[in-house]
Amino acid sequence: MKVSARNRGLLALLGFGVYWAAGYTASILYLSPDRPSITCASTSSKMCATTFILTVIAAIGFWTAIIAGVSLLAEVLEREFRKKKTMLIPASVLQTSTY
């Protein structure tokens, strides 16, 4: 299945958005004045589970953005290389015959 450049760009933006949203949510939850500075004091704590879930979501968003961005960059560079390659040899030279 081929994914277009537009979809790769949207996927990179979506991954960055998920990564940013997880960090923003964590900052709201954990940087409020009424919260203790240690979030995982016990393993049965709901805060510890929330920290784990937000970390996993942020990691998925981060790697989605990185992989989609590198893939998009590779496609753009490939297109530019193909343009330059066809420009180096004019079509009139390729069509003439020396026989």
Contacts in CASP RR format, 6 or more apart in sequence:
PFRMAT RR
TARGET T0000
AUTHOR 0000-0000-0000
METHOD contacts of the structure
MODEL  1
MKVSARNRGLLALLGFGVYWAAGYTASILYLSPDRPSITCASTSSKMCAT
TFILTVIAAIGFWTAIIAGVSLLAEVLEREFRKKKTMLIPASVLQTSTY
3 11 0 8 1.000
3 71 0 8 1.000
5 72 0 8 1.000
5 75 0 8 1.000
5 76 0 8 1.000
8 68 0 8 1.000
8 69 0 8 1.000
8 71 0 8 1.000
8 72 0 8 1.000
8 75 0 8 1.000
9 68 0 8 1.000
9 69 0 8 1.000
9 72 0 8 1.000
11 64 0 8 1.000
11 68 0 8 1.000
12 64 0 8 1.000
12 65 0 8 1.000
12 68 0 8 1.000
12 69 0 8 1.000
12 72 0 8 1.000
13 65 0 8 1.000
14 64 0 8 1.000
14 65 0 8 1.000
15 61 0 8 1.000
15 62 0 8 1.000
15 64 0 8 1.000
15 65 0 8 1.000
15 68 0 8 1.000
16 61 0 8 1.000
16 65 0 8 1.000
17 61 0 8 1.000
17 65 0 8 1.000
18 57 0 8 1.000
18 58 0 8 1.000
18 60 0 8 1.000
18 61 0 8 1.000
18 64 0 8 1.000
18 65 0 8 1.000
19 58 0 8 1.000
19 61 0 8 1.000
19 62 0 8 1.000
19 65 0 8 1.000
22 54 0 8 1.000
22 55 0 8 1.000
22 57 0 8 1.000
22 58 0 8 1.000
22 61 0 8 1.000
23 54 0 8 1.000
23 58 0 8 1.000
25 54 0 8 1.000
26 51 0 8 1.000
26 54 0 8 1.000
26 58 0 8 1.000
29 35 0 8 1.000
29 47 0 8 1.000
29 50 0 8 1.000
29 54 0 8 1.000
30 39 0 8 1.000
30 47 0 8 1.000
30 51 0 8 1.000
39 45 0 8 1.000
39 47 0 8 1.000
39 48 0 8 1.000
39 51 0 8 1.000
40 47 0 8 1.000
40 48 0 8 1.000
40 51 0 8 1.000
41 48 0 8 1.000
42 48 0 8 1.000
END
